[in-house]
C-alpha cells in the first residue's frame, strides 16, 4: 500500500481538522508525516521553501461565484496572513501564500463566517466544480447551470462516501455555448447542445493533463439537466470502486477509461444508476476557439453589462481585490465571478455608468479592455511556492506580456501557458504555445529554461501541443516568441490560425524561428541536451 493510501486508511482526510490546533500551536515542527497528506483535504499545502514553515491555502469557489462581501473577506485574509498576495487558478479557486501555521484556524474561521470554505479543494476527492463565469447573464448561453453546479457541489462536499477516492477528481459543468470550462480535460466534462427536443447535455469522461495527457471521451449519451447530478455521482462511484489504488502515477480516471473502454464504463455507470441512459450520436464539435469572457459586454438583462478583467497568470493582491469589491458595491453589483482562465468578472453593472466604471477599474489596476496577449496567457504557481516546479512562472508571464504587447500585434487569440514543470497545472499541453519549465546548461552553468510545445488546442481543433525540440533560456523567452510569431505572420496562408500553421510547418522550421529570435546554435538549445 502506498503512503497516501495507508494514511487514508488510518484516518479520513476530513478528520484532520481535529489536529489543526496542535499544528497551529506547535508549528510545522509539530506536524506528523501523515498530517501533510491529510491537510490537503482542507486546501492546505506546505509551500516552498519548506524549511521556512509557510503554507499555501486554497479556497473552494463552486462555479467561481462570489459576492463583494466574500471578495472583501478574501482580500482581508490575503492582506493579513498572506503578504497581500492572491492567485486565481484555472479551477476558479483563489490561493493564499505565506500563511503561518498559527494563522490557519483563524483563516478558516473567517472564510466560514463569510460563507466560504476550503473543504476538499485539494486531496483525493472531488475538487472545486468548475462552471461558466457568465452563467445566467450571457445572451448566447444555452442553459443556466448555476443551480446544477451548486447541487453537485453540495452533494460531494463533506460526503464521506466520496472523500477517499483513488486520486483527485475534477468536474466541469457548463451551459455555455463556448464550452469555456474545458470539458475535454476534466474527469467529467458536461456541456450543452441544442437538440430537436431542447437543450441536452453531453457527458465526457477521463480527461486530464499532467505528464500523461488524455482528452476525455464522449460517453455516448444525452442527458437532461435533471440527470447531471446523479450521473456525476455514478461516474464518481465507478472511479471509487474500480480505480487503481496502487500506482499513484496511473490512478486518475483517464487510465481506467482507457483500460476498460467506453462501452464497459457506460454500463458500469448505468448499473449504479439502476437505469439505462439515452444513447445518441455525438453532436458536431464546437467551433468557437476563444473561450475567455473578457472585456465589457451587455448582459441578457436589459440595461446591465458585465466586465471581464484580465489578471496576468491569475496573480493579484488583497489590496487590488478590496478595491474591486469597493467598485462592485459602488455601482450596485452583488456578483463577482472568478474564471477558469484565471481572470475575474464583475456582473450587473449599469450600462449608463460604464464610462465611470471603466475609469475606476483602470485607476484600481484592472484592465477591462485587455490586449491580445493579456487575454490569453496562463501561469501555474511556479517555483516561488510549488515544491515540484523547476522554473518561475508568474513573473515570467508578466515579462512576456509586457514585451509581446510592445513588440507585436496578432489579430487572433493565441493561448500561451507558462508552466513550471511537466505536471501541467498551467494546461500547456492544450495551448497554442506551451512553455514547460526546464533547465539548460550554458557555458557549463545550469540556467532556468523552458521547453516549447506548439499547436495545442481543444474543440474541433483538439490536439496536444508538439514538442518543438528547443529549450529557451528564461531571459530570452520574449525574443524567441516574437520571432516565432513574426514567422507566423510572414508565412501564414490567408486566414490560417496559429495552430494550423504549427501543424502545417515542418518541425525544423518552427524550431528555427525560435532559435532565430535569440541567435543561439541548435546544439545549445536542443531539448534533448
N, C-alpha and C positions, 0 to 999 in steps of 0.2 A: 504494500500500500504506500503510495507516495505521501510526502509530508503533509500536503494540503488535505488530502482525503482523510488522513489519520487525525488531523486537527479537527476536521468537521465531524468525524465520527465520535469524538470525545466531547464535543460541545458545539452546539449550533452557533453560527455566526451572529444570529440575532441576540444571543445571550451575552455578548461581550460587554454590553453597557454596564453590567454589574461590576466589571473590572475597571471601569473608567476612572472612578475616584482614586483607586490605588495608583493608576498610571499618572493621573493629574498631579497627585501629591508627590509621588516618587520620581517623576520624570522618566525619560527614556531608559535610564539605567534600571528602573524597576520593571521594565517590560520582560515578560517571559517569551520564549521563542514563538509560541503559538499566538500571542497577543497581536503581533503584527499582521498575521494572516487574518484573524477574525475582525480586527478593527476596520478592515475594508468593507465589511457589511454596513458600516455607517459612514462610508465615504472618506475614511481616514487612512492616509499613507504616510510612512516616513519619507522624507524628501532628501535629495542630495543637497549638501554633503551630510551623510548620515551621522557623522560624529558630532555635528552641531546640535542635533536633537530637535530639529524642526519637523513640522508635519504639513502636508497638503490636505485640505478638506474640500470635498466636492458636494455641492448641493444637488438635490433631485428636483427638477422643474418639469413635470409632465407637460408635453406639448409646448414647452417654453413659456407658459402662461404666468405672468407676474402682474402685480399691481404697483403703482408708485410707492405705496407704503412698504410692500415687500422689497422693492428695489432699494428703498432707503435703509431697510434693515441690513440688506446685503452690503450696501455701501459702508454702513457703520462698522460692520464686522471687519471688512477689508481694511478700513482705516485704523480700527482699534487693535486688531490682532494680526493683521497680515501685511504690515508695512505699506498700506494703501494700494495693494495690488489685487487685481481680479482678472480672471481669464474666462472667456466664454468658449465652450468646447463644441465639437461637431455633433454632440448629442444634446445640445441646448442646456447643458449644465453651466454653473458658474463655479470656478475653483478659487480657493484661497491658498496662499502660500505663507511661509514664515510663521506658522501658528505654533505656539509653545504648548506643551502638554498641559500645563496648569490652566490654560485658557479653553481647553476643549469642552468641559462641561458647560461653561457659560455660553460659549459659541452655539452649542446645540440648543440650549435653553432659549436663546434669543431667536434663533430660527423657528423653533417650535411655537413661541409666543406670536410670531408673525404668520403662522400657518404654513411654514416651510419645513423641510426636512432634508436629511442626508441619508435616510434609511435606504439601504440596498442600491446606492448609487455606484457601488463597487462590489466585488466579491462574486462568488459562483451563484448568481441569482439573476432575476430579470432586472436589467438595468433601466435607466430612465426611458420612458416611452416617448419616442420622437414623433412630433406632429407638425403640420404645416403652420408656419408662423403667421399667415394671414387667413387662417381658417375663420369663417364667419364674416369676413369683410371683403374678400376678393370677389370681384364681379365674375371672374372666369371659373370660380370654384364649382366642382361637380357635386360635392356633398360636404356639409359641415360636420366634421368628425370630432369636434371638441368633446362632446359628451361621451363618445366612444373611447377616446383616449383616457379620459378620467375613469371610466368604468373598468377598462383593462388595467390601468394603474392601480386602482383601489383593490382589484381582485388579487393582484400579485404581491403588493407591498405588505410585509408582516405576515404573509401566508406561509406557514411552516411546511406546508405540502410542497412548496417551491423554493424554499430558502437554502436548499442543498442540492443544486444542480451539478452535473459534471463539470461545467465551466460557465463562464459568463454567457448571458443570453440577451440578444438585442432585438427589439421590436420597433418597427416604424409603421405608422398608420396615417394615411393622408386621404383627403378628398380633393387634393389639389390637381389641377389639370397639368401642372408641370412636373409632378412626381418629385417635389423638392426634398423629400425625406430620404431619397436614395434607397428605394426598396431592393435594388439589385445587390446591395452589400450588407443586408441585415439578416439575422437568423430567421425572422419573419418580416416580410415586406408586403404590406397590404395597401393597394391603390385602386382607384376607381376607373370605370369606363362606362360609356353610355350604351346601354343595350336597348332593344326594342321595347322592353318592359320597364325601362327606367334605369337608374344608376345601380350598377352592380359592382362588386369588388373582386379583383384577382388576388390570389394568395401566392406569394413566392416564399420558398424556404431554403435555408442552407447557404446564405451569403456570408461573406466575411473576408477580411483582407489579411493583415499580418504577413508572416513570411511565406504563407501558402494561400495566396488569394484565390477565392472562388466567387463567381457570380451565383446568386440564388437561382433556383429553378422553379418554374411555374408548377403549382400543384395540380393544375388541370381542372380546377373547379371554379365556379362562380358562386359567390355568396352574397346575401343581403346584409345590410348594416347590423341587423339583429344577431347575425351569426358571428360577427368578428370576435367578440369576447370569448364565447365557448370554443370556437375553432382555435384561437390563440392558446387557450388553456389546454386543449387536447394536444396541440403540437408540443407544448412545453412538457406535457406528461410523457409523450413518446421519447423526448430527449432525456428526461429524468430517468426513465426506466430502462432505456436501451443504449444510452450514450456510454462511451468509453470512459471509465474512471481510473484507468491505469496510466496512460500516457498523456500528460498534460499538453504535449505538443500536437496531439492529434485528437483532442476530445471536444472540439467545437461541433455544433450541429452539422456544419458543412461536410465533415468527414463521414458522419452517419448517413446523410442523404446520398453522398457519393458511393458509399459502400453498398447500401441497400436498394437504391434507385427509387424513383418517384412512385411507381405503382405500389410497391410494398409500403412506402411511407404513407401514401394516401389511405391505404387500407388500415394501417395502424391508427391513423387519426380518426377514421370513421368508426373503428372498433371502440375507441374511448368516448366518442360522441354518442354511440348507440344508434347511429343512423347513417345513411348514405348522403353524400354531397352531390350536388348537380355538376356533372362533368360536362365541360364545354370546350370548344377550340379556344386557343389563346387569341385574344384580340390583337389588332395591329399595334406595334410598338409606338410609344410616344415619340414625336419628332422634335419636341422642344429641347434645346440644349442649355439655355441659360436658366438655371433653376433658382437663382437668388431672387429675393424680393427686396431690392434696394431702390432708393430714390423715393420721391413723393408721388403718390398715386391716389386717385379717387377711390373711395370705398363704395360698396354697393349701397350703403346708407347715404341718402341724399344729404349733401352739404358737408360731408366729412371726408377726410383723407387719412392715409397712414404714411409715416415717414420711416423708410428703411435706412438705417445708419451704418456705415461701414466702420468696422473695427479691424485693423490690420492684424491678422493672426489671432483675433479674439482678445487681444491684450487691451485692458483698460485699467481704471483705478477706482477706488472707492469715492474719491473726490469727484471724478467725472460722472459716476453713476448717481451721486447725490444731486449734482447739477441737472442731470437728466430727469430725475424724479421731480425736481422743482419745476422744470419746463412742463412736464406732463400735468402736474397739478395746476399750474398757472393757466393752461389752456383747456382744462376740463377733461383730459384723458385719464381714464381709470384703468387703462390696459396697456401693458408693456409686454413685448414678446422677445425672447431670445430665439436665434435661428440655428439650423443645422449647418450653416456656412459661417458660424462664429460671429454673427452680427447681432444687432438689436433693433427693435422696431417700437415706435410709438403709434398707437391706434387712436381713432376717434378725434382727430384734430380738425377744428373748424376751417373749412376751405377759405373763408373770408379773412382769416387771420394768418394765412400761410406766409406772407412776407415777413411778419414779425417773428413767426416761429422759425423760419429759416435763419434769420439774423441771430436769434437766441441760440439756436443749435450750433452755428458756426462759432459764435463767441464762446461757447462752452466746450469746444473741442470736438464736435461731431460733424461728420461730413454727410449732408443729405443729398449730394449730387456727386457720388464718387466717380473717379476716372476708371478707365477700362481695367487697370491693374488693381486698383483698390477694391473693385467689385469682386475680384476673382482669386484672391490669394488666401491660402490656409497655412497654419503653422501649428505643430504639436507643442507640447510643453518644453521639450528640448533639454539640453544638458544642464541648464541652470538649475533645474529641480528634479528631473527624471533620472533615476539610477540606471536606466537601460540605455539612455541616449549617449551618442558619441559626438554630437555636434550641437551648437547653439542654433536656435530656430527663430525665436521671436524678433530679436534684433536683426537677424539676417533678413527676415521677411520685410521689416521696415526699411532696411537699406535697399533691398531690391525694388520695393515700391518707389522710393524716392528717386532712384536712378532711372528706372524704366519710365516713370512718369515724366521725367525731364528730357529723356533722350529719344523716345519712340512712341508712336501712336498706332494702335491697332483698331480696326473697325469691327471686330467681333469679340465675343467673350472668350478669353483663353484662361483656363483654370490652372493655377500654379500652386504647388504644395511644397512647403519646406518641412521635412520630417527628419527627426534626429537619429533614427535608427531603422532597421528593417521591419519593425513591428507595425508600421503603417498607421499610427494613430492620426496622422495628418492626411490619410487617404491618398498617398502619392501614386498608388497604382492606377487610380481611375481619373487622374488629372491629365490635361494636355501636356503639362510639364511637371514631372515629379522629381523632387530633389531629395535624395536619401543620404543621411549623414554617413560619413566615411572618413578615412584617413589616407593621406598621400605623403610620400617621402620626397622632399625637395632638398637637394644638396646634403643628403644624409640626415635631415631633420624632419621628423614627423609633423605634419600640419593637418588641421581640420580641413576636410573637403566634402564634396557631395557627388555621389553618383547621379547620373541624369537618366530619367526614364521619359520616353516621348510617346505621345499618341494614345494615352488612356482616355476612356470615355464611357458613357452609360446610355441607356435608351436604345434607339436604333443604331447608335454608334458604339455599342457595348464592346469594350476591348480593354485589356490591361496594357499599360504602357510598356514599350520595349526598351530594354537597357541600351543606352547609346554607346556604351563602351568607353566612356570618358569619366574621369574624376576631375572635378574643377575645384581648385583651392577656394575656400570660402570668400576670401577678399576679392576674388575675380569673378564671382557669380554674375554680377550685373553685366560685366563686359561680355561674358560668354552668352548670356541670354539676349543681349542687344544684337549681337552678331547672328545668333540663330533666328531671331525674329526679322531682322533685316533680310536674311537669306530667304525666309518665307515670303516676304513681300516681293522680293526680286523674282522668285521662281514660281510664284503662285499662278495657278491656272484659273482664270476668270474669278468666280466667287468661291473657289476651293477653300474649305475650312483648314485651320491649322492641323487638326487631327488627320484629315485626309491627306494633307501634304506630308505629314510624318510617315504615313503608311505607304505613300507613293514613292517618296525619296529613298534612295539607297542608304543603308546604314552608314557607309563611309562618308556620304555627302553630309548627313546630319552631324556626324562626329567632326567632320572638317569645319563646319560652320561654328561649332562650339570652340574648337581649338583656334580658329581664326581670330576670335574675339580676344584671346589672351596671349596669342603668339607664342604658344609653348609647343614643343615637339610631341609627336604622338606617343613616343615611348614613356615620356614623363607622366602623361595624363591617362595612360591606359588603365581601364577599370580592373584589369587582371593583374596589375602591377602591385 
